[in-house]
């Protein structure tokens, strides 16, 4: 039988890996421009004016 410390360490490692993989999957499923990672504080839309 394994010691309780080893069992807890393995369980915590597995839980961290599952949580990280879920965060990655959820982050990559969003559409373009909806991710908050590495995004500027605010993005302003540029108005295009046609010069004729």
C-alpha positions in Angstrom: 0.0 0.0 0.0 1.3 3.5 -0.9 1.8 6.1 1.7 -0.9 8.8 2.0 1.6 11.5 0.9 2.2 9.7 -2.4 -1.5 9.2 -3.0 -2.3 12.9 -2.3 0.6 14.0 -4.5 -0.6 11.9 -7.4 -4.2 13.0 -6.9 -3.2 16.7 -6.8 -1.1 16.3 -9.9 -3.9 14.6 -11.8 -6.4 17.3 -10.7 -4.0 20.1 -11.8 -3.5 18.5 -15.2 -7.2 18.0 -15.8 -7.9 21.6 -14.8 -5.2 23.0 -17.1 -6.4 20.9 -20.0 -9.9 22.1 -19.5 -8.8 25.7 -19.4 -6.9 25.3 -22.6 -9.8 23.6 -24.4 -12.3 26.3 -23.3 -9.8 29.0 -24.3 -9.3 27.6 -27.8 -13.1 27.0 -28.4 -14.0 30.7 -28.3 -14.3 32.7 -31.5 -11.7 35.1 -32.7 -11.4 38.3 -30.6 -13.2 36.9 -27.6 -10.2 35.6 -25.7 -9.0 37.7 -22.8 -5.5 36.3 -22.8 -2.8 38.7 -24.2 -5.5 41.1 -25.3 -5.1 44.9 -25.2 -7.1 46.7 -22.6 -9.5 48.1 -25.2 -9.6 47.9 -28.9 -11.2 50.6 -30.9 -12.8 50.0 -34.3 -11.3 52.0 -37.1 -13.7 53.9 -39.3 -12.8 53.6 -43.0 -13.6 56.7 -45.0 -13.6 56.6 -48.7 -11.9 59.5 -50.3 -13.4 60.2 -53.7 
